[in-house]
Amino acid sequence: MTTLSYEIFPPKSQVGKDNLIRTIAELKKLDPKFISVTCSNKETNFIQKTIGVTNYVQN
């Protein structure tokens, strides 16, 4: 049995956000065991961005 997992990063722009939404929809079709969201503390509002992406993935 193959288990899939993915790591994603919060996007830096609206284009990145749009691409991430499409990517998550495609990844969902592959039924991954989990998707992790990695944050970077070099970004402004990194906590809010990471939580936002994490909530989107979970829901």
N, C-alpha and C positions, 0 to 999 in steps of 0.2 A: 504494500500500500504506500502510495506517495503522499506526503504531506507538504502542502505549500504554505509559505508565509511570505509576507512582503514588508518592506520598510519604506515609508514615505516621509517626505519633509514638507512642512508648511510652505505654500507658495509665496513668492515675493511680490507678485503683481497680479492684476486681474486676469491677464492672459494665462498665467500660471495656475490660478485658481480654476479657471474654466477647463484647462487641460487636466488638472487633477480630478475634477468631478467626472470627466469622461473616462479617465484612467481607472478610477475607483469602480465605476459601473462595469468596465471590462473585467477587472480583477474579481469582482463579485461572481461573475459567471464561472470562474475557475474554482470557486468554493474553497478559498484559503482557510487554513486553521486559524490564523490571526494576521492582522495588519498592525504593525507598530508605527508610531508617529514619533520621529526624532526631532527635537527642537534645537535651535541654535541660539545661544544667548547673544549673538552678534546682531540680531535683528531687533528693531523697535517693536515693542509689544509682543515679544516672543511667547510669553506665557499665554496671552489671550489667543494668539494665532494657533498655538499648539492645541489648546483646549478646544477651540473651534473646529479644527480639523479632526481631532479625536472624537468629538461628539458627532460630527458628520459621518465618520466611518462607522461608529457604533450604531447609529440609528439608520 
